[in-house]
């Protein structure tokens, strides 16, 4: 229940000024004609056959994976290279047959890698690509959350092997809102901690509890706490646009820290949802250098620069800050990603860019804005099941959506090459005559271009029987062979073998359950 009432939102795109300078899924059914030892001829064909059932995708070769179906609504030329990184989860009170897990998808909405967590009750947040010790890695938070989280941060290498699990220091639990690896291989993380506090000055009980918003920097290798900042030491309770909850047993979440971004000069940029403000914090002293927005803004806030319940404040060169402005949930407005230019000499803030969804999406919670290397902006719409990419001048180039019950805290686009340590998964089923259909996939393998089918009289007597192009996460390949064993090899675009499946015997149609039978 916010105390503010603010009107006025820009309805048209604003010309970018000095903006950063440079800054339904389907199984492919492939029919092979050819005999043992022969590559397919021009008769080879590839068609798309639906395999998503309702809200969840279903794969014959990987029945343990149930990612959400992703509908691509717009996909125009001009998008940045790379895959899309989301962490789908069911919204509060929602039911769906999908799993909550880190997910990489391609531009067609097809999964590239999906990683259900060992704890089915846990959620994953903030799934992205970062750099650790000079290597490109995957990172995410996993744990339990109820508006704020209690969990750990995971780092995986290009083979999807976990190389580090990071925990908050000083006895705290790590929150899901932020996990940012710095150039010094430290991590900036968010923490929520209950503290006893007299809340009578803001309409609460004398013996109340408040949630302290903590920004902590830890050494990833050693776990040593390098820096720790507490909102209660520097931000008064009356800066909040919320009031203490009527439930006297509930803690007052007055600040709600949701992003931390390092300044090259040694400062931190911290976003707080419930004060509707962004703070510049001195990393050495902890002092607040300035407030952007909120009740006590130090800036002359130009038209359209104020935000409601914002997320994901990021600092860029030339005094540019990007923010995901959720917007007032009780007003007829829409969420937006904004580009704000700040002048720390005359303390002014000017709106120089704005990105809104054509469907006028209003995301009550979560969300982010990522500036891509080509100047495009990728937007995750938080509690609304959408993620989009815009050109620098605001044209919608890409837009996709989950089922309505599913959301992702943030969404990103990154280049990524993955080479799993496990083998390709394959199941096979006999058809009429000598016809055999294989369903093959390799979770996380980004460089597979072609599937080569092998067949033979035994697991060690296999010979090439044909090949087919990879089509989506799972490819269905049909060929004629009387040999009792089949397998597949994954090849890249140069013909190099990336990996091979086990040899299996095709199952009879009546016995097929979608599981490999050898």
QUIZIWO-V483947 format. One line per field, one symbol per residue. burial: # if it has 9 or more other C-alpha atoms within 8 Angstrom, else .. A space follows every 50 residues. Layout:
# QUIZIWO-V483947
burial = ???
This chain:
# QUIZIWO-V483947
burial = ............#..#..##..##############.###...#.#.... ##..#########.########.##...##.##########......### #######.######.##....###########...##########..### ##########.#..#####...##########..##########..###. .#.##..#############..#.#..#.###.#....#######..#.. #############..##################..#.#.#####..###. ##.#############..###########...###########...#### ######...#####.####.##..##################.#.##### ###.##########...###..#########..################# #######.#..####################..##########...#### ########...#..###.
